[in-house]
Structures are given as C-alpha cells and as structure tokens.
Amino acid sequence: MQVWYLGIDVAKAKFDCALRQPDGKHKHKVFDNNPNGFESLHRWLLDYQVAELRACMEATGVYWEGIAEDLAYEGHVFRVVYPVQVKAFGASRLVRTKTDKVDAKLIAEFCKENQPEAWKAPSAQEQALRAMVLRLDALQEMRQQESNRLAVARDVVREEISSHIQWLDNEIKNLAKKIRNSIDDDPGLRQRKELLESIPGVGERTISMLLAFSLTPERFRNARQVTAYVGLDPRQHESGSSVRGRPHISRFGHSVVRKLMYMPAMYTLYRTTWGRQFLERLSRNGKNPMTMIVAMMRKMLHVAFGVLKSGEKFKPVLHGA
C-alpha cells in the first residue's frame, strides 16, 4: 500500500498542511485550527483517496494538541517531533526560506526520511486531568503575582487586589479538590497515586502532575525516556582538546513539568532522609547547588517511574536511607 506523508505547521488560528504524495510531489492547503478545520482536512484527504497516512507535527505550545488528537482518533499514525529536529533537518538540506508553507513541506519530508516514533493520544481522563493541572498552575501563578502587587500597592487599589486574592484562593481550593476527586474516582489512577505517595517528598501536586502527563510505563519503555520527554536529560558539549563546555540539560521537553518538579526536588533534598543522602554524595563530588537540584529532579522522575513499573512502594534501603 502506498504511504502518504502529511506535514503540519500549526499556529493558534490555523494550520498549514503539506501532503507528500507517493510520487514525491506535494499538495498544500491551509485550515482553521478548530473542529470545522479538522473536518475540512478529513474531506481534503478523502479527495486524494489517502488510505495509508503518516502525519507529523512539531511540539510547540498547546495549539497542536487538538489536531493531533483528532487525527489519532481517526486511526491515522501521528508523530510529534521537537522543533530543533526539524530545524537541523532543514539546515542539512540547505533550506534558506522560512514560511509556514515551507515549514509544513519540510516536516513532511522529515517524517518520511526519519520515521519518528508514533504518538499515543492520551485518554479522555488524562486529557481532563491535564487541563485541570495546568489550570491550577495558572491560578497559583496569578495568585503569586497578585500577592507581589499587594505588597507595593497604593491604598486606592489595595482592596480590589485583596478581593481578587481571596477569589483565587477559593478557586484554587475548589480545583485542587476536583483534581483529588478525579484521581480517587478512577481505580487505576488511585492505585498509582498510592504508589507515588510512598515516595518521601512527592506530594499531592506532584502526583497529579505525573499522572496528568502520563509519565508511566504504559507510555515509556524506561526512565531515560521519561527524563528526555521532560527535558531533563543531560547534554555534553566537548570537541577535541580545547572545547569543554559545561554540561546542561536539553530543555527539549515539557517546561511545565520541569517547573512543577523544582520545589519538590528542593524539599526532598533538604527535608527527607534519602534526599539528604543524595545531597551529601553530590556535595562530596563538588557539585554546585543548582546542579544538585536538577539531579534530584531527574532522580525523582526515575524513582517515580520505577515505583509505577514495579508496582511496589518506595523502599528507603535502596536509596541509602
């Protein structure tokens, strides 16, 4: 069966499509980034009698998720890649023009040449949980901003800011309860929650984030894939005898997950037995504080994945505690 490749360059209001035909030629069209646009895309594919489709899109922001889920639920093989991969691919082909149409064509060619791993659409329960977790994070960020404003506010606006903070506190409390109930009402999520609760330093907010982003053995083969997905995998920059760049994390993955892991890692390092053991070992090796925090973030992801994969609760003896 002949395979067609669909490259999609997505924006907030629309997405550009480049359909690579089996003969190597491309067809282009632009659609609205909404359910009506998704339906128009399906009709367009039917017009060309596309049977075997491989679709590909860059993971930028959240605007790609709607079309990705729609194509996946329609039974098409869908792949999500990092923008840096497509950029490097374009540089290797000496592509000098950057437009939405050119980018869509480049993504289609990248998909054909590299055959990235297929993307698995999250379940409806996971989608709902992720939406609530992201909303809770946004509300807490707004609350912090308003609290900062209140500290320096003039009397004329102080009462209004205080009222807004009170409203945000109520919304945060209600949404946190809704997230908690959503997890407890699902037997599978509740079981995973109980396993994650056994890890010292992993609290309710961290657990809901891990479950919302499906950082589980069902989606990833090993813990290294999880850290790469989050963007906490280490990167070296060395060449010859003169170039010795400082190691750093890739930052290719979800920035939201990295942000939500920061405070739990801080707490675990300084307030738990196994975290202090980890801290002491890194300190003896001369690591600076930020390096130790990032290492703890990565370690916590590894431990959480191991607990979920084994189905056994956290064992302190395995971590020097």
DRENNULO-443005 format. One record per residue: residue in one letter; x, y, z of N, C-alpha, C, O in turn. Coordinates in steps of 0.001 Angstrom, whole numbers, plus 500000, padded with zeros to 6 digits. Layout:
// DRENNULO-443005
 res    n.u    n.v    n.w   ca.u   ca.v   ca.w    c.u    c.v    c.w    o.u    o.v    o.w
   A      X      Y      Z      X      Y      Z      X      Y      Z      X      Y      Z
...
This chain:
// DRENNULO-443005
 res    n.u    n.v    n.w   ca.u   ca.v   ca.w    c.u    c.v    c.w    o.u    o.v    o.w
   M 500842 498799 500000 500000 500000 500000 500876 501250 500000 501852 501331 500746
   Q 500523 502218 499162 501298 503449 499075 501064 504329 500306 499936 504475 500776
   V 502155 504910 500816 502102 505720 502031 502184 507193 501663 503030 507599 500866
   W 501300 507986 502248 501303 509436 502102 501822 510039 503408 501595 509496 504489
   Y 502522 511168 503293 503075 511839 504477 502506 513253 504568 502518 514012 503599
   L 502010 513582 505753 501383 514878 505974 502196 515689 506975 502317 515302 508137
   G 502750 516807 506529 503449 517723 507415 502531 518864 507799 501882 519457 506938
   I 502470 519177 509087 501549 520211 509574 502335 521260 510349 503037 520940 511308
   D 502212 522505 509929 502795 523632 510663 501636 524377 511315 500801 524967 510629
   V 501592 524343 512639 500401 524805 513347 500624 526159 514004 501719 526467 514472
   A 499564 526961 514030 499536 528233 514741 498242 528278 515549 497470 527319 515548
   K 498013 529374 516225 496841 529472 517099 495541 529364 516315 494635 528634 516719
   A 495436 530083 515197 494175 530167 514472 494094 529237 513273 492995 528940 512804
   K 495232 528768 512763 495194 527951 511537 496384 527002 511527 497305 527124 512334
   F 496345 526052 510590 497496 525180 510388 497686 524923 508896 496727 524691 508161
   D 498948 524970 508468 499324 524737 507081 499669 523263 506893 500391 522681 507701
   C 499155 522669 505834 499398 521262 505559 500152 521082 504251 499866 521754 503260
   A 501107 520181 504255 501818 519762 503048 501660 518255 502942 502185 517509 503769
   L 500937 517809 501928 500668 516383 501728 501639 515836 500684 501537 516148 499497
   R 502571 515025 501140 503553 514420 500233 502958 513165 499614 502650 512197 500310
   Q 502802 513197 498298 502238 512072 497573 503294 510976 497383 504488 511235 497532
   P 502863 509769 497058 503832 508682 496836 504841 508975 495730 505936 508412 495734
   D 504491 509852 494778 505429 510185 493700 506403 511297 494086 507229 511706 493269
   G 506313 511794 495335 507241 512813 495810 506752 514233 495656 507397 515150 496166
   K 505649 514459 494980 505088 515796 494821 504263 516169 496052 503839 515306 496820
   H 504045 517475 496222 503335 517955 497411 502077 518744 497041 502045 519466 496044
   K 501058 518589 497858 499849 519397 497793 499765 520215 499077 500056 519710 500162
   H 499371 521465 498951 499331 522362 500110 497924 522911 500320 497186 523154 499365
   K 497572 523101 501584 496310 523740 501918 496359 524220 503360 497069 523654 504191
   V 495585 525285 503652 495527 525872 504990 494127 525648 505565 493127 525810 504866
   F 494069 525274 506847 492797 525004 507510 492718 525787 508815 493736 526143 509409
   D 491484 526045 509247 491273 526676 510548 491589 525675 511658 491271 524490 511554
   N 492223 526173 512723 492591 525294 513835 491423 525169 514807 491461 525685 515923
   N 490386 524472 514355 489195 524214 515161 488498 522978 514582 488905 522487 513529
   P 487462 522469 515244 486798 521252 514743 486335 521344 513295 486401 520351 512571
   N 485865 522513 512853 485460 522651 511453 486647 522476 510517 486529 521870 509452
   G 487796 523017 510930 489007 522847 510132 489460 521399 510093 489941 520920 509067
   F 489305 520697 511220 489688 519279 511252 488828 518481 510266 489326 517610 509553
   E 487531 518797 510241 486623 518099 509325 486978 518404 507874 486913 517525 507014
   S 487351 519650 507606 487762 520021 506243 489015 519260 505826 489153 518861 504669
   L 489931 519061 506780 491142 518295 506483 490797 516859 506107 491375 516317 505165
   H 489869 516237 506823 489486 514862 506512 488877 514769 505113 489151 513820 504379
   R 488056 515747 504745 487455 515749 503398 488540 515925 502340 488487 515301 501280
   W 489518 516772 502629 490626 517004 501698 491413 515713 501469 491782 515395 500338
   L 491664 514982 502541 492387 513710 502419 491563 512685 501631 492117 511898 500864
   L 490245 512697 501823 489387 511787 501068 489397 512108 499581 489309 511207 498747
   D 489504 513393 499246 489544 513799 497839 490726 513177 497107 490641 512880 495916
   Y 491821 512983 497820 493009 512369 497214 493066 510863 497465 494048 510208 497117
   Q 492008 510316 498073 491913 508882 498337 493128 508373 499134 493733 507351 498809
   V 493451 509127 500183 494569 508755 501043 494137 507600 501941 493196 507730 502723
   A 494824 506483 501826 494495 505322 502646 495483 505146 503793 495075 504997 504945
   E 496777 505161 503486 497815 504978 504492 498514 506307 504721 499259 506776 503860
   L 498279 506917 505878 498799 508257 506156 499750 508238 507340 499503 507559 508337
   R 500844 508992 507223 501767 509251 508322 501821 510764 508505 502387 511474 507675
   A 501235 511250 509586 501185 512693 509838 502239 513078 510861 502594 512279 511728
   C 502740 514304 510760 503821 514742 511643 503670 516229 511940 503258 517006 511078
   M 504007 516617 513163 503872 518000 513593 504899 518308 514674 505316 517420 515418
   E 505301 519572 514756 506217 519997 515812 505449 520209 517116 504306 520666 517110
   A 506096 519869 518235 505503 520079 519556 505826 521489 520015 506829 521711 520694
   T 504979 522442 519647 505167 523838 520043 503914 524320 520757 502824 524303 520185
   G 504065 524749 521998 502918 525246 522753 501868 524171 522950 502187 523000 523153
   V 500595 524590 522888 499482 523653 523058 498569 523631 521842 497584 522892 521826
   Y 498880 524432 520819 497970 524565 519684 497923 523313 518811 496988 523145 518028
   W 498910 522440 518932 498959 521235 518113 498090 520109 518656 497782 519165 517928
   E 497690 520191 519916 497064 519048 520562 495711 518682 519961 495382 517501 519856
   G 494921 519686 519566 493592 519405 519024 493653 518584 517748 492985 517556 517642
   I 494444 519024 516782 494540 518296 515512 495225 516954 515710 494883 515983 515036
   A 496204 516882 516640 496888 515608 516905 495903 514574 517425 495880 513438 516951
   E 495099 514958 518388 494126 514032 518964 493079 513635 517941 492642 512484 517909
   D 492672 514585 517101 491654 514294 516082 492165 513265 515080 491462 512305 514763
   L 493394 513459 514576 493958 512518 513608 494198 511149 514236 493970 510120 513600
   A 494660 511140 515488 494914 509865 516166 493620 509084 516360 493589 507869 516164
   Y 492553 509780 516747 491281 509107 516966 490646 508637 515654 489807 507736 515652
   E 491050 509250 514543 490579 508813 513235 491340 507591 512737 491023 507047 511679
   G 492333 507164 513488 493070 505961 513136 494343 506194 512351 494988 505233 511933
   H 494726 507459 512135 495951 507758 511405 497164 507675 512332 497064 507979 513520
   V 498293 507269 511793 499535 507264 512553 500036 508695 512656 500249 509361 511643
   F 500222 509160 513876 500610 510554 514089 501902 510606 514882 502114 509820 515806
   R 502768 511547 514507 504056 511683 515170 504269 513137 515577 503947 514059 514828
   V 504811 513326 516765 505119 514658 517281 506624 514735 517486 507205 513881 518156
   V 507260 515757 516910 508720 515881 516981 509092 517238 517563 508282 518166 517571
   Y 510311 517343 518045 510804 518603 518581 511198 519538 517436 511757 519087 516436
   P 510907 520848 517575 511268 521808 516518 512743 521785 516153 513098 521993 514993
   V 513616 521530 517142 515047 521532 516866 515420 520419 515901 516384 520557 515148
   Q 514673 519311 515906 514941 518223 514977 514660 518656 513542 515450 518393 512635
   V 513526 519322 513350 513158 519775 512006 514103 520885 511540 514463 520949 510365
   K 514497 521750 512462 515427 522819 512122 516759 522256 511644 517313 522725 510649
   A 517270 521257 512346 518529 520627 511945 518376 519914 510606 519290 519929 509782
   F 517229 519294 510394 516964 518619 509122 516948 519626 507976 517490 519365 506902
   G 516313 520796 508217 516289 521838 507193 517673 522374 506893 518002 522645 505738
   A 518494 522530 507935 519862 523019 507731 520671 522022 506912 521496 522416 506088
   S 520433 520725 507139 521163 519710 506371 520788 519729 504903 521556 519273 504056
   R 519602 520259 504595 519141 520361 503207 519335 521767 502634 518884 522073 501530
   L 520012 522608 503407 520312 523984 502980 519046 524774 502660 519021 525562 501714
   V 517987 524558 503461 516754 525321 503284 516965 526729 503829 517264 526898 505011
   R 516810 527739 502974 517089 529122 503378 515820 529950 503595 515876 531031 504182
   T 514695 529453 503130 513431 530180 503247 512616 529628 504402 512534 528416 504596
   K 512015 530529 505166 511160 530090 506263 509789 530735 506134 509614 531918 506424
   T 508829 529948 505697 507424 530340 505683 506625 529160 506219 507154 528054 506337
   D 505373 529382 506540 504547 528286 507046 504428 527167 506020 504435 525989 506375
   K 504316 527542 504733 504201 526548 503667 505483 525723 503545 505435 524500 503410
   V 506621 526404 503594 507909 525708 503509 508120 524810 504727 508604 523685 504602
   D 507754 525313 505900 507922 524526 507122 507079 523250 507075 507547 522184 507475
   A 505834 523355 506588 504964 522180 506503 505563 521136 505557 505530 519941 505850
   K 506106 521584 504434 506739 520665 503481 507969 520005 504102 508207 518812 503913
   L 508750 520797 504847 509951 520275 505491 509595 519214 506532 510291 518206 506662
   I 508508 519445 507273 508065 518479 508286 507634 517176 507627 507918 516091 508134
   A 506935 517290 506476 506518 516085 505754 507729 515283 505285 507734 514056 505382
   E 508753 515966 504779 509965 515291 504318 510723 514668 505498 511262 513567 505388
   F 510755 515381 506619 511398 514846 507817 510708 513566 508273 511364 512596 508654
   C 509393 513574 508231 508608 512419 508649 508927 511203 507771 509057 510087 508272
   K 509050 511426 506469 509344 510315 505563 510761 509783 505777 510974 508571 505817
   E 511718 510686 505914 513120 510274 505988 513470 509618 507329 514289 508700 507375
   N 512854 510087 508417 513286 509650 509746 512335 508690 510447 512733 507999 511384
   Q 511079 508641 510000 510104 507727 510588 510098 507804 512119 510406 506814 512781
   P 509751 508973 512693 509728 509109 514164 508727 508148 514792 507830 507629 514128
   E 508904 507931 516075 508014 507026 516806 506598 507593 516866 506409 508797 517040
   A 505623 506729 516722 504229 507157 516719 503825 507739 518063 504271 507283 519115
   W 502974 508752 518010 502478 509418 519206 501200 508739 519668 500331 508420 518856
   K 501087 508518 520969 499903 507878 521536 499013 508934 522166 499433 509649 523076
   A 497801 509029 521688 496870 510033 522208 496481 509703 523649 496215 508543 523963
   P 496444 510700 524523 496023 510449 525915 494542 510123 525977 493770 510517 525102
   S 494155 509404 527011 492741 509076 527205 491969 510335 527589 492555 511358 527943
   A 490655 510237 527511 489815 511379 527885 490042 511769 529344 490027 512952 529684
   Q 490252 510765 530208 490507 511027 531623 491822 511775 531802 491901 512716 532591
   E 492852 511357 531071 494151 512025 531156 494073 513448 530622 494677 514355 531193
   Q 493344 513652 529547 493181 514995 529000 492509 515925 530006 492939 517062 530202
   A 491451 515428 530639 490736 516240 531626 491635 516562 532815 491651 517693 533299
   L 492385 515561 533285 493272 515763 534425 494373 516755 534080 494715 517609 534898
   R 494931 516651 532877 495982 517581 532470 495448 519005 532390 496119 519945 532817
   A 494244 519171 531846 493646 520501 531740 493469 521132 533127 493721 522323 533308
   M 493037 520329 534097 492849 520843 535450 494184 521175 536117 494300 522182 536814
   V 495188 520325 535901 496508 520574 536491 497114 521855 535927 497679 522654 536675
   L 497003 522055 534628 497538 523268 534007 496771 524503 534467 497358 525565 534672
   R 495461 524359 534628 494651 525481 535115 495029 525817 536554 495127 526993 536905
   L 495239 524816 537381 495638 525053 538765 496987 525774 538823 497174 526683 539632
   D 497913 525370 537973 499215 526032 537932 499064 527491 537530 499734 528362 538085
   A 498180 527764 536560 497955 529146 536125 497348 529989 537243 497740 531140 537439
   L 496389 529415 537978 495768 530139 539083 496777 530434 540195 496774 531526 540764
   Q 497623 529480 540497 498628 529689 541544 499657 530729 541127 500159 531483 541960
   E 499967 530770 539849 500886 531796 539354 500244 533179 539446 500900 534148 539828
   M 498961 533268 539095 498241 534540 539215 498179 534989 540675 498311 536175 540977
   R 497977 534031 541568 497896 534336 542996 499212 534929 543490 499215 535884 544267
   Q 500330 534359 543037 501633 534868 543425 501863 536276 542873 502416 537132 543564
   Q 501445 536514 541646 501594 537834 541041 500791 538886 541804 501277 539986 542062
   E 499554 538533 542160 498711 539479 542896 499271 539730 544303 499196 540847 544814
   S 499825 538695 544919 500427 538863 546235 501618 539822 546169 501815 540646 547062
   N 502404 539702 545102 503530 540620 544914 503053 542057 544708 503665 543000 545209
   R 501968 542215 543975 501419 543554 543732 500880 544163 545025 501034 545358 545277
   L 500241 543312 545843 499648 543808 547078 500707 544405 548005 500428 545359 548732
   A 501900 543855 547982 502963 544318 548876 503373 545760 548594 503873 546444 549486
   V 503167 546231 547357 503596 547590 546989 502429 548441 546483 502634 549539 545964
   A 501195 547927 546637 500029 548614 546069 499670 549867 546869 499886 549944 548079
   R 499124 550827 546160 498588 552028 546807 497211 551716 547382 496555 550760 546968
   D 496789 552522 548327 495535 552262 549031 494335 552211 548091 493371 551497 548365
   V 494379 552951 546993 493242 553044 546098 492925 551711 545414 491786 551491 545002
   V 493910 550820 545288 493672 549533 544616 493897 548338 545558 493708 547189 545157
   R 494292 548606 546783 494627 547516 547698 493430 546600 547966 493579 545378 547967
   E 492254 547174 548191 491068 546365 548487 490702 545477 547303 490317 544322 547486
   E 490821 546016 546086 490498 545233 544887 491456 544046 544736 491031 542938 544408
   I 492732 544282 544972 493711 543198 544860 493454 542142 545929 493545 540946 545651
   S 493137 542571 547142 492850 541622 548224 491639 540757 547893 491628 539557 548167
   S 490623 541376 547302 489424 540619 546913 489749 539590 545839 489245 538467 545858
   H 490601 539996 544902 490991 539067 543837 491792 537895 544406 491622 536760 543962
   I 492654 538156 545373 493429 537089 546004 492500 536115 546723 492688 534900 546659
   Q 491498 536660 547406 490540 535802 548101 489782 534919 547105 489558 533735 547355
   W 489389 535519 545962 488694 534743 544921 489601 533651 544375 489160 532520 544173
   L 490873 533984 544134 491824 532995 543631 492030 531867 544638 492133 530703 544251
   D 492090 532202 545922 492250 531170 546952 491088 530177 546921 491289 528970 547048
   N 489877 530695 546752 488706 529815 546683 488747 528933 545442 488452 527740 545508
   E 489120 529534 544300 489202 528774 543053 490272 527689 543145 490056 526562 542698
   I 491412 528021 543718 492498 527048 543875 492061 525896 544766 492325 524733 544463
   K 491387 526225 545873 490915 525195 546790 489910 524271 546106 489993 523051 546248
   N 488964 524843 545367 487936 524047 544706 488529 523178 543594 488150 522017 543438
   L 489457 523747 542827 490049 522991 541731 490946 521866 542257 490971 520775 541688
   A 491677 522127 543334 492509 521082 543935 491637 519917 544414 492006 518753 544258
   K 490495 520236 544990 489569 519190 545428 489021 518414 544243 488863 517195 544314
   K 488731 519115 543153 488213 518463 541944 489254 517507 541356 488914 516408 540917
   I 490510 517924 541349 491596 517060 540864 491719 515823 541745 491851 514705 541249
   R 491675 516035 543047 491788 514934 544007 490659 513919 543811 490896 512711 543820
   N 489436 514412 543635 488293 513524 543425 488396 512787 542097 488028 511617 541999
   S 488899 513479 541074 489044 512867 539757 489986 511676 539803 489738 510657 539159
   I 491058 511802 540560 492021 510706 540694 491444 509581 541551 491563 508407 541199
   D 490825 509934 542667 490299 508928 543590 489132 508142 542984 488902 506989 543350
   D 488396 508767 542055 487241 508095 541455 487645 507104 540363 486823 506302 539919
   D 488901 507153 539930 489396 506236 538892 490279 505181 539559 491320 505537 540111
   P 489904 503893 539532 490673 502863 540239 492142 502799 539821 493025 502643 540665
   G 492404 502922 538507 493782 502860 538035 494617 504026 538521 495746 503843 538975
   L 494056 505239 538425 494780 506423 538887 494962 506400 540398 496000 506817 540912
   R 493946 505911 541109 494034 505848 542577 495136 504891 543014 495848 505168 543979
   Q 495284 503768 542314 496340 502816 542655 497719 503425 542417 498624 503259 543235
   R 497878 504125 541306 499159 504774 541016 499449 505877 542033 500595 506073 542436
   K 498415 506586 542437 498585 507629 543435 499115 507046 544742 500004 507625 545365
   E 498575 505907 545158 499011 505279 546405 500472 504857 546328 501192 504947 547322
   L 500918 504400 545164 502318 504030 544992 503219 505260 545073 504258 505230 545733
   L 502824 506330 544409 503636 507545 544389 503671 508222 545747 504662 508864 546094
   E 502593 508085 546523 502558 508684 547860 503613 508090 548784 503970 508706 549789
   S 504110 506918 548461 505104 506267 549316 506487 506895 549176 507375 506608 549978
   I 506684 507752 548163 507994 508371 547930 508091 509637 548781 507325 510573 548557
   P 509007 509697 549750 509157 510912 550563 509509 512118 549699 510446 512069 548902
   G 508751 513199 549865 508978 514410 549092 508021 514585 547935 507920 515676 547374
   V 507315 513527 547566 506340 513592 546473 504967 513842 547073 504399 512976 547739
   G 504441 515034 546830 503159 515415 547401 502023 515361 546403 502178 514888 545277
   E 500888 515849 546835 499668 515766 546044 499802 516452 544685 499366 515915 543667
   R 500407 517642 544676 500520 518381 543417 501462 517668 542442 501187 517610 541244
   T 502557 517132 542950 503494 516412 542096 502853 515151 541538 503042 514825 540366
   I 502106 514447 542358 501444 513227 541908 500447 513522 540802 500414 512815 539794
   S 499637 514552 540974 498647 514889 539941 499333 515268 538638 498828 514958 537560
   M 500487 515939 538726 501233 516296 537515 501775 515053 536817 501658 514932 535598
   L 502373 514118 537582 502919 512896 536995 501830 512084 536306 502055 511522 535234
   L 500656 512020 536916 499554 511270 536330 498942 512007 535138 498536 511375 534163
   A 498875 513324 535209 498278 514104 534128 499099 514025 532848 498541 514012 531751
   F 500425 513971 532984 501292 513910 531810 501681 512475 531455 502576 512260 530637
   S 501020 511501 532061 501174 510084 531703 502629 509629 531720 503077 508944 530800
   L 503373 510010 532768 504774 509598 532873 504833 508199 533483 505354 508009 534582
   T 504295 507231 532758 504078 505883 533276 504691 504836 532341 505002 505148 531191
   P 504871 503589 532823 505437 502525 531990 504590 502192 530762 505114 501656 529786
   E 503305 502495 530793 502457 502227 529631 502843 503096 528436 502590 502732 527287
   R 503448 504229 528710 503798 505159 527637 505292 505169 527331 505682 505436 526195
   F 506133 504883 528321 507580 504929 528140 508199 503583 528490 507732 502888 529392
   R 509260 503222 527762 509917 501937 527995 510839 501981 529212 510997 500975 529903
   N 511445 503131 529478 512380 503220 530598 512406 504641 531129 511823 505549 530537
   A 513091 504826 532255 513126 506127 532922 513880 507172 532103 513580 508363 532189
   R 514859 506733 531309 515609 507682 530474 514690 508370 529468 514859 509555 529181
   Q 513727 507636 528938 512778 508245 528017 511915 509295 528720 511556 510314 528131
   V 511593 509031 529978 510792 509995 530740 511561 511303 530924 511013 512382 530698
   T 512837 511213 531336 513620 512428 531557 513855 513177 530251 513914 514407 530243
   A 513991 512440 529140 514146 513098 527842 512858 513807 527442 512898 514902 526880
   Y 511709 513183 527733 510405 513779 527427 510205 515085 528196 509618 516038 527684
   V 510699 515113 529424 510564 516302 530262 511636 517346 529938 511468 518526 530242
   G 512738 516907 529320 513825 517828 529002 514869 517936 530088 515569 518944 530184
   L 514981 516888 530919 515973 516874 531996 517156 515961 531667 517997 515706 532529
   D 517226 515471 530441 518345 514624 530055 519599 515480 529870 519513 516573 529311
   P 520768 515004 530333 521989 515817 530263 522545 515908 528850 522383 514994 528041
   R 523208 517035 528566 523852 517266 527283 525291 517683 527510 525562 518577 528312
   Q 526218 517044 526809 527624 517383 526872 527999 518217 525645 527407 518056 524578
   H 528994 519114 525799 529489 519899 524667 531009 519906 524717 531626 520776 525333
   E 531598 518915 524055 533050 518788 524031 533510 518503 522610 532819 517833 521843
   S 534691 519021 522268 535263 518777 520951 536770 518952 521028 537267 519996 521450
   G 537496 517911 520613 538948 517996 520637 539480 518192 522043 538929 517675 523014
   S 540568 518952 522130 541206 519180 523429 540936 520567 523988 541318 520868 525119
   S 540271 521423 523192 540092 522816 523618 538671 523158 524020 538464 524036 524858
   V 537685 522483 523441 536286 522804 523724 535786 521919 524858 535684 520701 524714
   R 535478 522548 525985 534974 521834 527156 533805 522627 527738 533934 523276 528776
   G 532676 522564 527061 531509 523287 527541 530921 522653 528785 531067 521452 529007
   R 530259 523458 529591 529633 522934 530807 528440 522062 530433 527654 522440 529565
   P 528290 520904 531072 527107 520073 530816 525828 520832 531200 525834 521645 532125
   H 524754 520561 530491 523479 521215 530779 522355 520275 530376 522584 519279 529689
   I 521153 520590 530802 520002 519771 530406 519518 520233 529042 519747 521373 528640
   S 518841 519327 528333 518453 519618 526950 517350 520667 526845 517337 521464 525906
   R 516407 520672 527823 515249 521567 527807 514371 521378 526569 513663 522304 526173
   F 514404 520201 525956 513594 519945 524768 512155 519571 525111 511279 519629 524248
   G 511906 519193 526345 510601 518654 526706 509661 519664 527329 509745 520861 527053
   H 508758 519172 528179 507700 519997 528753 508246 520901 529862 508694 520419 530903
   S 508205 522195 529629 508694 523151 530622 507799 523170 531859 508277 523436 532962
   V 506513 522893 531689 505588 522888 532823 505979 521808 533825 505965 522045 535032
   V 506326 520633 533333 506713 519542 534224 508004 519893 534951 508131 519641 536149
   R 508960 520472 534236 510215 520863 534886 509957 521892 535982 510549 521821 537059
   K 509082 522839 535709 508777 523867 536700 508117 523265 537938 508445 523641 539063
   L 507194 522336 537733 506478 521739 538852 507334 520758 539638 506989 520407 540767
   M 508450 520308 539058 509343 519398 539765 510358 520131 540631 511004 519511 541476
   Y 510510 521431 540438 511588 522173 541098 511431 522198 542622 512349 521805 543343
   M 510289 522650 543111 510093 522753 544561 510076 521387 545253 510663 521257 546327
   P 509424 520355 544679 509523 519033 545312 510966 518542 545416 511335 517897 546397
   A 511778 518846 544405 513189 518437 544463 513916 519169 545582 514724 518570 546292
   M 513636 520462 545746 514237 521244 546830 513861 520647 548190 514716 520449 549054
   Y 512581 520369 548359 512109 519817 549631 512754 518457 549896 513210 518188 551008
   T 512789 517609 548881 513340 516265 549045 514810 516307 549422 515258 515539 550274
   L 515565 517202 548789 516999 517300 549066 517289 517671 550518 518202 517119 551134
   Y 516515 518601 551062 516849 519171 552369 515969 518682 553515 516305 518899 554679
   R 514845 518022 553208 513913 517662 554276 513640 516170 554406 512907 515763 555308
   T 514205 515347 553534 513974 513906 553639 515304 513179 553818 516357 513676 553419
   T 515237 512008 554419 516459 511239 554686 517144 510815 553398 518353 510991 553247
   W 516383 510260 552479 517011 509787 551247 517501 510951 550390 518483 510813 549661
   G 516823 512097 550474 517267 513276 549742 518571 513830 550303 519450 514241 549546
   R 518698 513844 551629 519935 514345 552237 521117 513424 551930 522240 513893 551745
   Q 520866 512122 551875 521918 511185 551478 522392 511497 550055 523592 511494 549778
   F 521455 511761 549171 521770 512106 547782 522536 513433 547723 523493 513575 546962
   L 522101 514400 548537 522752 515708 548597 524203 515592 549067 525101 516212 548497
   E 524418 514805 550096 525769 514644 550633 526709 514014 549611 527867 514412 549488
   R 526201 513036 548886 527038 512378 547876 527431 513346 546765 528582 513360 546328
   L 526473 514160 546305 526771 515130 545253 527695 516232 545767 528553 516724 545034
   S 527515 516615 547037 528375 517652 547614 529821 517180 547685 530748 517944 547416
   R 530004 515926 548044 531370 515379 548101 532026 515371 546723 533250 515442 546610
   N 531210 515286 545685 531739 515299 544320 531893 516705 543759 532212 516880 542583
   G 531663 517717 544614 531900 519093 544206 530819 519721 543347 531089 520703 542657
   K 529595 519186 543364 528517 519736 542555 527968 521017 543174 527893 521144 544397
   N 527582 521971 542315 527023 523223 542823 525535 523034 543137 524937 522052 542699
   P 524933 523958 543887 523536 523775 544329 522543 523557 543190 521689 522675 543288
   M 522634 524339 542111 521667 524176 541025 521813 522822 540355 520814 522193 540005
   T 523042 522369 540172 523269 521049 539586 522639 519964 540458 522072 518999 539944
   M 522739 520125 541777 522170 519127 542679 520651 519121 542628 520028 518062 542706
   I 520053 520295 542496 518589 520353 542401 518103 519677 541124 517155 518893 541156
   V 518749 519979 540004 518367 519369 538727 518563 517855 538779 517735 517094 538280
   A 519680 517426 539394 519923 515992 539531 518838 515333 540366 518437 514203 540087
   M 518356 516041 541403 517285 515498 542240 515977 515427 541465 515218 514472 541628
   M 515701 516419 540627 514505 516374 539781 514529 515127 538898 513532 514417 538765
   R 515698 514883 538297 515845 513714 537433 515729 512422 538242 515094 511462 537806
   K 516349 512407 539425 516297 511230 540288 514863 510915 540706 514467 509750 540730
   M 514088 511938 541034 512706 511724 541461 511864 511137 540330 511001 510292 540570
   L 512111 511580 539105 511394 511005 537970 511751 509534 537796 510882 508704 537528
   H 513042 509212 537951 513480 507820 537840 512817 506965 538918 512332 505869 538636
   V 512796 507465 540143 512215 506705 541244 510704 506526 541050 510171 505439 541277
   A 510020 507595 540630 508572 507514 540399 508263 506498 539304 507329 505707 539434
   F 509042 506518 538231 508827 505561 537147 509072 504136 537639 508324 503220 537296
   G 510126 503951 538447 510437 502623 538960 509347 502082 539871 509017 500897 539814
   V 508789 502942 540706 507705 502531 541599 506480 502105 540794 505857 501088 541102
   L 506134 502875 539771 504966 502549 538956 505194 501282 538131 504281 500478 537948
   K 506418 501115 537638 506709 499938 536803 506714 498658 537625 506204 497631 537178
   S 507286 498711 538819 507369 497519 539657 506072 497218 540395 505804 496076 540768
   G 505268 498265 540599 504045 498078 541379 504310 497950 542855 503427 497550 543613
   E 505536 498288 543283 505906 498207 544700 506215 499600 545245 506739 500457 544534
   K 505887 499805 546502 506095 501106 547112 507585 501400 547309 508428 500506 547237
   F 507882 502675 547558 509258 503144 547745 509954 502382 548862 509405 502215 549951
   K 511175 501920 548580 511984 501207 549573 513177 502053 549946 514105 502184 549148
   P 513183 502634 551139 514273 503520 551548 515655 502882 551470 516634 503556 551151
   V 515737 501572 551763 517035 500912 551794 517718 500930 550427 518944 500844 550348
   L 516949 501039 549368 517519 501077 548019 518138 502435 547699 518852 502573 546705
   H 517867 503441 548537 518335 504789 548259 519162 505351 549409 519255 506566 549584
   G 519756 504467 550183 520673 504888 551223 520021 505466 552455 520703 506053 553295
   A 518718 505315 552582 518003 505904 553731 517708 504837 554768 517114 505132 555806
